[in-house]
Amino acid sequence: MKNKQINQRLNKYIQSQLSQSPFRLRTYVQDERGERYLTRNIYIKIKKYIDNFLAGKQEIRMVAVPGLRGVGKTTLLAQIFFYVYPRFSENVLYLSVDEAVNILESDLYSALQEYEKILGNVFERANKKIFILIDEIHYDKKWPIVLKSIFDRSKNVFILCTGSSALSLQTKNADIARRVIFEKMYPMDFTEYLLLKSWSLHSRYKEAKVKFPTPDLKRKVKQAIFDNLDAKSCYSNLKKLEKDINRYWMDINRLEIDRYLKFGTMPFAIKIEDEENIYNFINELIDRVVEKDIIELGRFNIDTIKKIKSILLMVASSDEISVTSLAKNIGNISVNTLIDIFDILEKAEVLIRVYPYGSIYKKVRKPSKYLFMSSALRVALLTVVEGRQSYEKYKGKFLEDIVAMYFYRGFDGKLVNPIYYDSSKNGADFILKQGLNKKIIIEIGFKKESVQQVLNTKKKISACYGLVISSGALELTNNEIVKIPLSYFLLM
């Protein structure tokens, strides 16, 4: 009797979703004046998969988008919804698994069964294209089995789902791993931030100029910085791009760099005018990651979960993290449990782990450096504890977060972690490893003039060249180190 009641409620819910989704999702794609928000780069990728599906060109019919809370996954689903809805309105379902599981006490499988009843046909007999857009799919641990079943039953169903960054941890089923394409959604880079912000201003004040990225400049800057065998080539290639880079920056207030570091990696922050409200929102977001996403993975008890926010606060004000020392400071937590916590925070893409460079022994014995996937997370945590003055105090750490996130975005998908740091005294911030032999030594700092830390590391490590990323000018030093303006690096 209870199951029947649940299914009846679920059926009504699905019918409500089908009729109300266009109104419910509209707030994610346009502002209160009806002006459309711009799409992010990942939208183009998903749209292409859908276009190919409609044209029958390829067998990509299931795409999963994992990402940190707040990076815009629900907005992406809404934008895709309105791309397909005008043509397939009767066959487009938007579903929140969080609601199905935690409010309706049901599951993804049952929800899709009820959708089949409403369609009046099972998926394998569908003769029209069907689009199923699923938000927060990680709330149902059986989602890989459910989606595999639908994928195998019909070639007329396209599935786009979003979930936490730890989504891939649940794909132990090798069959689903072969069927689903993962497209990670990252915090915004600087050009995305400026484009979305300027578009938001333009929608309110038509005289405001929209700052579009310079076509192909991102790829060229990345190549100029990293695709070289020596410092001279790096400097020369960047020099060739100088006019294009300066042209991009010509009408940009340099204070936008500070705003970007503080909160510009998160799309929702663009629409909030008061900084304090932004930081409150981000801290609530961190709470939801800890109390909902991480707890769903089922690896920790409630007492341990309660300590994770304190651990993040300690990471926010620290450099290298010694797990043994941290366990002593926190109390009532074992080293092994703390190791597990850092592992899950890394897999959930809250933190980026940077190992010490060297042998396996050194990586085990020396502390790792933990940086935040979004500098906004560190800013929000420290603002709660130390107030707004924390920005100037920790500005260098926020910049390290940004650089690490850029590396993570730019070199993700590699078999081996590409970034390390020199754990010795006065060593460099990063060592970027490309392939078997190519290494680039990198030092970060807003007003960094000295190249000594790069030289210190270069004495011990055979590297192609070194980089110093700072607010200074483009410069070649000793024919082995390139000083790169932050304004160049941010366009990568």
C-alpha positions in Angstrom: 0.0 0.0 0.0 2.8 2.4 0.9 4.7 1.6 -2.4 1.4 2.3 -4.3 1.1 5.7 -2.6 4.7 6.6 -3.3 4.3 5.7 -7.0 1.1 7.8 -7.2 2.9 10.8 -5.7 5.8 10.1 -8.0 3.5 10.0 -11.0 2.0 13.4 -10.1 5.5 14.8 -9.5 6.6 13.7 -13.0 3.5 15.1 -14.6 4.1 18.4 -12.7 7.8 18.4 -13.9 6.7 18.0 -17.5 4.2 20.9 -17.2 6.1 23.2 -14.9 9.8 22.7 -15.9 9.7 25.5 -18.6 8.6 28.0 -15.9 10.8 26.5 -13.1 14.0 26.5 -15.2 13.5 29.8 -16.8 15.0 31.6 -13.8 18.2 29.8 -14.5 18.6 31.0 -18.1 17.4 34.6 -17.8 17.3 37.6 -15.4 14.2 39.3 -14.0 14.1 41.5 -17.2 14.0 38.5 -19.4 17.5 38.9 -20.7 19.2 35.6 -21.4 22.4 34.6 -19.6 25.3 33.7 -21.7 26.3 30.1 -21.9 29.7 28.7 -20.8 32.1 26.8 -23.0 30.9 23.4 -21.9 27.4 24.2 -23.4 28.9 24.1 -26.9 30.3 20.6 -26.3 27.0 19.3 -25.0 25.0 20.9 -27.8 27.3 19.2 -30.3 26.6 15.8 -28.8 22.9 16.5 -29.1 23.2 17.7 -32.6 25.1 14.6 -33.6 22.5 12.4 -31.8 19.7 14.1 -33.7 21.6 13.6 -37.0 22.4 9.9 -36.2 26.1 10.6 -36.5 27.5 8.9 -33.4 26.6 6.7 -30.5 27.2 9.3 -27.7 23.8 9.2 -26.0 24.7 9.6 -22.4 26.8 12.5 -20.9 27.6 13.0 -17.2 28.7 16.4 -16.0 30.4 16.2 -12.6 31.5 19.4 -10.8 31.8 21.3 -7.6 28.6 22.9 -6.2 28.1 26.4 -7.5 29.9 26.1 -10.8 26.7 26.2 -12.8 25.6 22.6 -13.5 21.8 23.2 -13.0 22.1 26.3 -15.2 23.7 24.2 -17.9 20.8 21.7 -17.7 18.3 24.5 -17.9 20.1 26.0 -21.0 20.1 22.6 -22.7 16.5 22.1 -21.7 15.5 25.2 -23.7 17.7 24.2 -26.6 15.7 20.9 -27.1 12.3 21.9 -25.6 10.8 23.9 -28.5 11.2 20.9 -30.9 10.5 18.0 -28.5 8.3 19.5 -25.7 6.4 16.4 -25.1 9.5 14.3 -24.8 11.8 16.3 -22.5 12.0 15.4 -18.8 13.9 17.4 -16.3 14.3 15.5 -13.0 16.0 16.3 -9.7 17.1 13.1 -8.0 17.5 15.0 -4.8 13.8 15.6 -4.7 12.8 12.1 -5.9 14.9 10.5 -3.1 14.8 12.9 -0.2 11.3 14.3 -0.6 9.3 11.6 -2.4 11.2 8.7 -0.7 11.6 7.1 -4.1 14.4 6.4 -6.6 15.6 7.1 -10.1 14.4 3.8 -11.5 10.8 4.3 -10.2 10.7 7.9 -11.5 11.7 6.8 -15.0 9.1 3.9 -14.8 6.4 6.5 -14.1 7.7 8.6 -17.0 7.2 5.6 -19.3 3.6 5.3 -18.1 3.0 9.0 -18.9 4.6 8.6 -22.3 2.3 5.6 -22.9 5.2 3.6 -24.2 8.3 1.9 -22.9 11.6 3.4 -24.0 12.5 0.6 -26.3 9.3 1.2 -28.4 9.9 5.0 -28.6 9.8 6.1 -32.2 10.6 9.7 -31.3 13.7 11.3 -29.7 13.5 11.5 -25.9 15.6 13.7 -23.7 16.1 13.0 -20.0 17.9 15.7 -18.1 18.8 14.6 -14.6 20.1 16.9 -11.8 22.1 15.7 -8.8 22.0 12.1 -9.9 24.5 11.0 -7.2 21.7 10.9 -4.7 20.7 7.5 -6.1 23.7 5.2 -5.7 22.2 2.8 -8.3 22.2 5.4 -11.1 24.8 3.6 -13.2 22.7 0.5 -13.4 19.5 2.4 -14.2 21.1 4.5 -16.9 22.9 1.5 -18.4 19.5 -0.2 -18.8 18.0 2.7 -20.6 21.0 3.1 -22.8 20.8 -0.5 -23.9 17.0 -0.5 -24.3 16.7 2.4 -26.8 18.8 4.4 -29.2 16.2 7.2 -29.2 16.9 8.3 -25.6 19.6 11.0 -24.9 20.5 11.4 -21.2 22.4 14.3 -19.7 23.0 14.1 -16.0 24.9 16.2 -13.5 26.3 15.4 -10.1 29.0 16.1 -7.5 32.6 15.9 -8.6 32.8 12.5 -6.9 30.3 11.2 -9.5 33.0 9.1 -11.2 33.6 7.2 -7.9 30.2 5.5 -8.4 31.0 4.1 -11.9 32.6 0.9 -10.7 30.4 -0.9 -13.2 32.7 -1.3 -16.2 29.7 -1.5 -18.6 28.4 2.0 -17.7 31.9 3.4 -17.8 32.0 2.4 -21.5 28.7 4.1 -22.3 28.9 7.4 -20.5 31.0 10.4 -21.5 32.2 12.5 -18.7 32.5 16.3 -19.3 33.8 18.0 -16.1 32.5 21.4 -15.3 35.2 23.6 -13.6 35.1 26.9 -11.8 35.4 29.8 -14.4 38.6 31.0 -15.8 39.2 34.8 -16.0 37.9 35.3 -19.6 34.7 33.4 -18.8 34.2 35.5 -15.7 34.7 38.8 -17.6 32.4 37.7 -20.4 29.6 36.7 -18.1 30.0 39.8 -15.9 30.1 42.2 -18.8 27.1 40.5 -20.4 25.2 40.9 -17.1 26.1 44.6 -17.0 25.1 45.0 -20.7 21.7 43.4 -20.0 21.0 46.2 -17.5 22.9 49.1 -19.1 22.9 48.7 -22.9 25.8 51.1 -23.2 28.1 48.7 -21.2 30.4 46.8 -23.5 30.5 43.0 -23.6 34.0 41.7 -23.3 34.3 38.7 -25.6 37.4 36.6 -25.6 39.9 37.1 -28.5 39.4 34.1 -30.8 42.0 31.4 -30.4 44.1 33.6 -28.0 43.6 31.1 -25.1 45.2 28.3 -27.1 48.0 30.5 -28.3 48.9 31.8 -24.9 49.0 28.3 -23.4 51.2 27.0 -26.2 53.5 30.0 -25.9 54.0 29.4 -22.2 54.3 25.7 -22.1 55.1 24.2 -25.5 58.8 25.2 -25.6 62.2 23.5 -25.1 63.8 26.6 -23.6 63.2 30.0 -22.0 64.2 31.9 -25.1 61.5 30.3 -27.2 58.9 30.9 -24.5 59.8 34.6 -24.3 59.9 34.9 -28.0 56.5 33.3 -28.5 54.9 35.4 -25.8 56.4 38.5 -27.3 54.6 37.7 -30.6 51.3 37.7 -28.7 52.0 41.0 -26.8 49.8 43.2 -29.1 46.8 40.8 -28.9 47.1 40.5 -25.2 47.4 44.2 -24.6 44.5 44.8 -26.9 42.3 42.5 -24.8 43.3 44.3 -21.6 43.0 47.8 -23.0 39.6 48.7 -21.5 39.7 46.4 -18.4 40.0 47.7 -14.9 42.9 45.8 -13.3 40.8 45.6 -10.1 38.9 42.9 -11.9 41.8 40.6 -11.1 41.1 41.1 -7.4 37.4 40.5 -7.9 38.2 37.4 -9.9 40.4 35.9 -7.1 37.8 36.7 -4.4 34.7 35.2 -6.0 34.9 35.4 -9.8 35.4 31.7 -10.3 31.8 31.1 -9.2 29.1 32.1 -11.8 26.4 32.8 -9.2 28.6 35.5 -7.6 28.3 37.8 -10.6 24.6 38.4 -9.8 25.2 39.2 -6.1 26.3 42.8 -5.4 27.2 42.6 -1.7 30.5 40.8 -1.0 29.4 39.7 2.4 26.3 37.9 0.9 28.6 36.2 -1.6 30.9 34.8 1.2 27.8 33.7 3.2 26.5 31.9 0.2 29.8 30.2 -0.5 30.1 29.1 3.1 26.6 27.6 2.9 27.7 25.9 -0.3 30.7 24.4 1.5 28.4 23.2 4.2 26.2 21.4 1.6 29.2 19.8 0.0 30.3 18.4 3.4 26.9 17.6 4.9 25.2 16.3 1.7 27.6 15.3 -1.1 30.4 13.8 1.1 28.1 12.1 3.5 26.3 10.4 0.5 29.6 8.5 -0.2 29.1 6.8 3.2 32.7 6.7 4.3 32.4 8.7 7.5 30.3 8.8 10.6 28.5 12.0 11.7 31.2 13.0 14.3 33.8 12.9 11.6 31.7 14.8 9.1 31.3 17.6 11.7 35.1 18.1 11.8 35.6 18.5 8.0 34.7 22.2 8.0 37.3 22.8 10.8 39.9 20.9 8.7 39.1 23.1 5.7 39.6 26.2 7.8 43.0 24.9 8.9 44.0 24.1 5.3 42.8 27.6 4.3 45.4 29.3 6.5 48.2 26.8 6.0 50.9 26.0 3.4 52.0 22.3 3.4 49.8 20.0 5.4 51.4 17.3 7.7 48.5 14.8 8.3 50.2 13.6 11.5 50.5 17.1 13.0 47.0 18.0 11.9 45.5 14.9 13.6 47.2 15.9 16.9 45.8 19.5 16.6 42.3 18.4 15.9 42.1 15.6 18.5 40.0 12.5 18.6 40.7 11.7 14.9 43.1 9.1 13.6 45.7 9.7 11.0 44.1 7.1 8.7 40.7 8.8 9.0 42.3 12.2 8.2 44.0 10.7 5.2 40.6 9.4 4.0 39.1 12.9 4.5 41.7 14.5 2.4 41.3 11.8 -0.2 37.6 12.4 -0.5 38.0 16.2 -0.5 40.4 15.8 -3.4 38.1 13.4 -5.3 35.2 15.8 -4.7 37.4 18.5 -6.2 37.1 20.8 -3.2 40.9 20.5 -2.9 43.8 20.0 -5.3 46.6 18.0 -3.9 50.1 19.0 -4.9 52.7 16.3 -4.0 56.3 17.1 -3.1 58.6 16.4 -6.1 60.8 13.4 -5.8 60.8 9.7 -5.1 57.9 7.7 -3.8 59.6 7.8 -0.4 59.7 11.6 -0.4 56.0 11.8 -1.5 55.1 9.7 1.5 57.3 11.3 4.1 57.1 14.9 3.1 53.8 16.9 3.5 51.6 17.6 0.5 50.4 21.0 -0.3 46.6 21.4 -0.6 45.1 24.2 -2.7 41.5 25.0 -3.3 39.8 24.2 -6.6 38.2 27.6 -6.4 40.0 30.5 -4.6 36.5 31.7 -3.6 36.3 28.8 -1.2 39.5 29.8 0.7 38.5 33.5 0.6 35.0 32.7 2.1 36.5 30.5 4.8 39.1 33.0 5.9 36.7 36.0 5.7 34.6 34.3 8.4 37.5 33.9 10.7 39.7 36.9 10.0 37.4 39.4 8.2 37.9 41.2 4.9 41.5 42.1 5.8 42.3 38.4 5.2 42.4 39.1 1.4 45.6 41.2 1.5 47.2 38.8 4.1 46.6 35.7 2.0 46.5 37.2 -1.5 49.5 35.0 -2.6 47.6 31.8 -1.5 44.5 32.8 -3.5 46.7 33.3 -6.5 48.3 29.9 -6.0 44.7 28.4 -5.9 44.0 30.1 -9.3 47.2 28.9 -10.9 46.6 25.3 -9.6 43.1 25.4 -10.9 44.3 26.5 -14.3 46.8 23.6 -14.4 44.0 21.2 -13.3 41.8 22.5 -16.1 44.5 22.7 -18.7 46.2 19.4 -18.1 43.3 17.3 -16.7 42.9 13.7 -18.1 46.6 12.9 -17.9 47.6 9.5 -16.5 50.0 11.0 -14.1 49.5 14.1 -11.8 51.3 16.8 -13.8 52.1 19.3 -10.9 54.4 19.0 -7.9 56.2 21.4 -5.6 59.7 21.7 -4.2 59.4 20.7 -0.5 63.0 21.9 0.3 63.5 25.3 2.0 63.1 28.2 -0.4 62.0 25.9 -3.2 59.7 26.8 -6.1 55.9 26.7 -5.8 55.3 24.3 -8.7 57.1 21.9 -10.9 55.0 21.1 -14.0 55.9 17.7 -15.5 55.0 17.1 -19.2 55.8 13.6 -20.6 58.7 11.6 -19.2 61.5 14.2 -19.3 60.1 17.8 -19.8 59.8 19.8 -16.6 59.1 23.5 -16.0 59.7 25.2 -12.7 57.2 27.9 -11.6 57.1 30.5 -8.9 54.0 32.6 -8.1 53.7 36.0 -6.4 51.9 39.3 -7.0 55.0 41.5 -6.6 57.5 38.8 -7.1 60.8 40.2 -8.5 63.3 37.6 -7.4 63.9 34.5 -9.4 66.0 32.9 -6.6 63.5 30.2 -5.7 63.3 29.0 -9.3 67.2 28.9 -9.4 67.3 27.0 -6.1 65.0 24.3 -7.5 66.8 24.4 -10.9 70.0 23.4 -9.2 68.5 20.1 -8.1 66.1 19.4 -10.9 66.9 19.2 -14.6 64.3 21.5 -16.1 63.8 23.0 -19.6 63.2 26.5 -18.1 61.6 28.4 -15.3 58.7 30.8 -15.0 57.9 33.6 -12.5 54.2 34.6 -12.7 53.6 38.0 -11.1 52.2 41.5 -11.7 55.5 42.6 -13.3 56.4 42.9 -17.0 57.4 40.3 -19.5 61.1 39.6 -19.2 63.8 37.1 -20.0 66.3 36.5 -17.2 69.6 34.7 -17.6 68.3 33.0 -20.7 66.7 30.4 -18.5 63.7 32.1 -16.7 60.8 34.0 -18.1 58.9 36.5 -16.0 55.3 36.3 -17.1 52.8 39.0 -16.2 49.7 37.6 -14.5 47.6 39.4 -17.1 49.1 37.0 -19.7 48.7 33.9 -17.7 45.0 34.6 -16.9 44.2 34.5 -20.6 45.3 30.9 -20.8 
